[in-house]
């Protein structure tokens, strides 16, 4: 396995899809269904990149983004959401990229490869 990616999304289908796609690209994938799990696993697993949903029950992706960047400012974070209006939110600017969820995963996969230098 290559570099480690953490996928944080409250939708099981999205986590499964991303896991399959990124494992096919030789990444190790850790997934979490909420922000609390993400922060716990982040400290334990130390991923190279995090793909983070914004709208989740409990702790929002924006809160998780802030905490991840406090713990590890150099870890890449891609905000991935179904809602394009979050791009205007000042807090998303801290992320390294912002991708609107789509059936076409190529923009997300390309951004992961770009950020991880592959």
C-alpha positions as CSV (number, residue, x, y, z in Angstrom):
1,X,0.0,0.0,0.0
2,X,1.0,3.5,-0.7
3,X,0.1,6.7,1.1
4,X,-2.8,6.8,3.6
5,X,-6.1,8.5,3.0
6,X,-8.9,9.1,5.5
7,X,-12.4,9.4,4.2
8,X,-14.9,11.1,6.6
9,X,-18.5,10.9,5.5
10,X,-21.8,10.0,7.2
11,X,-23.0,8.2,4.1
12,X,-22.0,4.5,4.0
13,X,-22.2,4.3,0.2
14,X,-19.8,7.2,-0.2
15,X,-17.3,5.7,2.2
16,X,-17.5,2.4,0.4
17,X,-17.2,3.9,-3.0
18,X,-14.2,6.1,-2.1
19,X,-12.5,3.1,-0.3
20,X,-12.8,0.9,-3.4
21,X,-11.6,3.7,-5.8
22,X,-8.7,4.7,-3.7
23,X,-7.6,1.2,-2.8
24,X,-7.6,0.5,-6.5
25,X,-5.1,3.4,-6.8
26,X,-2.9,1.7,-4.1
27,X,-3.8,4.0,-1.3
28,X,-4.4,2.7,2.2
29,X,-7.9,3.9,3.2
30,X,-9.3,4.6,6.7
31,X,-12.9,5.6,6.9
32,X,-15.0,7.3,9.6
33,X,-18.7,8.0,9.7
34,X,-18.5,11.2,11.9
35,X,-16.2,13.9,13.1
36,X,-15.5,12.4,16.5
37,X,-14.3,9.1,14.9
38,X,-12.2,11.2,12.5
39,X,-10.3,13.0,15.2
40,X,-9.7,9.9,17.2
41,X,-8.5,8.0,14.1
42,X,-6.5,11.0,12.8
43,X,-4.2,11.0,15.8
44,X,-3.8,7.2,15.7
45,X,-3.4,6.7,11.9
46,X,-1.7,9.9,10.9
47,X,-3.1,10.0,7.3
48,X,-1.3,11.8,4.5
49,X,-4.6,13.3,3.2
50,X,-8.2,13.6,4.5
51,X,-11.3,13.7,2.4
52,X,-13.9,15.4,4.6
53,X,-17.6,15.8,4.2
54,X,-19.0,19.1,5.6
55,X,-22.7,18.4,6.5
56,X,-22.6,15.6,9.0
57,X,-24.6,15.0,12.2
58,X,-22.9,16.0,15.4
59,X,-19.5,17.7,14.7
60,X,-19.5,19.4,11.3
61,X,-16.7,18.9,8.8
62,X,-15.7,22.5,9.2
63,X,-15.1,21.9,12.9
64,X,-13.1,18.8,12.1
65,X,-11.1,20.7,9.5
66,X,-10.1,23.3,12.1
67,X,-9.0,20.7,14.6
68,X,-7.1,18.7,12.0
69,X,-5.2,21.7,10.8
70,X,-4.4,22.7,14.5
71,X,-3.0,19.2,15.1
72,X,-1.2,18.8,11.7
73,X,-1.1,22.0,9.5
74,X,0.7,20.1,6.7
75,X,-1.8,17.3,6.3
76,X,-3.8,17.8,3.1
77,X,-7.6,18.2,3.5
78,X,-10.1,18.1,0.7
79,X,-13.5,19.3,1.6
80,X,-16.1,17.1,-0.3
81,X,-19.7,18.1,-0.2
82,X,-22.9,17.9,-2.2
83,X,-23.5,21.6,-1.6
84,X,-21.5,24.2,-3.6
85,X,-22.6,27.1,-1.4
86,X,-20.1,26.1,1.3
87,X,-17.3,27.2,-1.0
88,X,-18.1,30.7,0.0
89,X,-17.7,29.9,3.7
90,X,-14.5,31.5,5.0
91,X,-13.7,28.3,7.0
92,X,-13.4,26.2,3.9
93,X,-10.5,28.4,2.7
94,X,-8.3,26.6,5.2
95,X,-8.7,23.3,3.2
96,X,-6.3,22.5,0.4
97,X,-9.2,21.8,-2.0
98,X,-12.9,21.9,-2.3
99,X,-14.7,19.3,-4.5
100,X,-18.5,19.1,-5.0
101,X,-19.6,15.5,-4.9
102,X,-20.4,14.1,-8.3
103,X,-20.9,10.7,-10.0
104,X,-17.7,11.6,-11.8
105,X,-14.9,10.9,-9.4
106,X,-12.1,12.0,-11.7
107,X,-11.8,15.6,-10.3
108,X,-11.5,14.1,-6.8
109,X,-9.0,11.5,-7.8
110,X,-6.9,14.0,-9.8
111,X,-6.8,16.4,-6.8
112,X,-5.7,13.6,-4.5
113,X,-2.9,12.6,-7.0
114,X,-1.9,16.3,-7.3
115,X,-1.7,17.0,-3.6
116,X,0.2,13.7,-2.8
117,X,2.6,14.4,-5.7
118,X,1.7,11.3,-7.7
